[in-house]
Amino acid sequence: MGQSGKDNTLRLRREAELVVRQLGRPVPLGELYRQLIKRGMDVEGTRPLGWKLTHATNLVFIRKRGWWLKSVPLPTSTGSNEAPREHVLGDLDEERAELDQTLNRNEHRNVVAGSTEKSHEPQ
């Protein structure tokens, strides 16, 4: 059974956030696109990716730098281009578990809705 568009978008946003967290620096759209493709994500192109990320709650676009985490201080330009690891990777496991629970609930609803629709079909 294929993923719904909403679930795919959630997974895409979550994986993009994971890429940014792992790199520990703002990531330009083209690089983010290539990283997502390497990870096996279904990405239609950089424009659709940019649009989907614009509506992400955990990411923000920093002009001339790339996509970054809203809740993490931006790395300074005077030193390393990386944020402190504790800010970037802090509650990653907890966030991943929450996303998995949300996606599993959505998949369960889709299955239940599908079986309900079939039970009302005339025989």
Secondary structure in CASP SS format (residue, H / E / C, confidence):
PFRMAT SS
TARGET T0000
AUTHOR 0000-0000-0000
METHOD secondary structure of the structure
MODEL  1
M C 1.00
G C 1.00
Q C 1.00
S C 1.00
G H 1.00
K H 1.00
D H 1.00
N H 1.00
T H 1.00
L H 1.00
R H 1.00
L H 1.00
R H 1.00
R H 1.00
E H 1.00
A H 1.00
E H 1.00
L H 1.00
V H 1.00
V H 1.00
R H 1.00
Q H 1.00
L H 1.00
G C 1.00
R C 1.00
P C 1.00
V E 1.00
P C 1.00
L H 1.00
G H 1.00
E H 1.00
L H 1.00
Y H 1.00
R H 1.00
Q H 1.00
L H 1.00
I H 1.00
K H 1.00
R C 1.00
G C 1.00
M C 1.00
D C 1.00
V C 1.00
E C 1.00
G C 1.00
T H 1.00
R H 1.00
P H 1.00
L H 1.00
G H 1.00
W H 1.00
K H 1.00
L H 1.00
T H 1.00
H C 1.00
A C 1.00
T C 1.00
N C 1.00
L E 1.00
V E 1.00
F E 1.00
I E 1.00
R C 1.00
K C 1.00
R C 1.00
G E 1.00
W E 1.00
W E 1.00
L E 1.00
K C 1.00
S C 1.00
V C 1.00
P C 1.00
L C 1.00
P C 1.00
T C 1.00
S C 1.00
T C 1.00
G C 1.00
S C 1.00
N C 1.00
E C 1.00
A C 1.00
P C 1.00
R H 1.00
E H 1.00
H H 1.00
V H 1.00
L H 1.00
G C 1.00
D C 1.00
L H 1.00
D H 1.00
E H 1.00
E H 1.00
R H 1.00
A H 1.00
E H 1.00
L H 1.00
D H 1.00
Q H 1.00
T H 1.00
L H 1.00
N H 1.00
R H 1.00
N H 1.00
E H 1.00
H H 1.00
R H 1.00
N H 1.00
V H 1.00
V H 1.00
A H 1.00
G H 1.00
S H 1.00
T H 1.00
E H 1.00
K H 1.00
S H 1.00
H C 1.00
E C 1.00
P C 1.00
Q C 1.00
END
